[in-house]
Amino acid sequence: MPQVAITLAEGRTPAQIRDLIHELHTAVLRTVNTRPEYIRVVVHEVPRTHWATGDVTLTEMDAARARQTGVTADEHSDQGAARHLVTAADEEQS
């Protein structure tokens, strides 16, 4: 029984989360010899205030970017939610 667990910073729409679940399920089904009903996908969403890289939270990074670009942190967060799905590893690189 394959189980996929992914952790994301909050901010995605329910449709984005659903698409992510579908794509992960499809990838496991395509690559692992198992039945579809045996695949488990769990998405953990973490508040941006609870995720830090280099002792700086994602919320603090959002605010710093907003100061640099003139976009408010809320607008930046809204833009982030509208972006393509980003994995936890991708977020750490930004």
Stockholm file with secondary structure:
# STOCKHOLM 1.0

chainA/1-94         MPQVAITLAEGRTPAQIRDLIHELHTAVLRTVNTRPEYIRVVVHEVPRTHWATGDVTLTEMDAARARQTGVTADEHSDQGAARHLVTAADEEQS
#=GR chainA/1-94 SS CCEEEEEEESCCCHHHHHHHHHHHHHHHHHHSSCCGGGCEEEEEEECGGGCEETTEEHHHHHHHHHHHHSCCHHHHHHHHHHSCCCCHHHHHHC
#=GC SS_cons        CCEEEEEEESCCCHHHHHHHHHHHHHHHHHHSSCCGGGCEEEEEEECGGGCEETTEEHHHHHHHHHHHHSCCHHHHHHHHHHSCCCCHHHHHHC
//
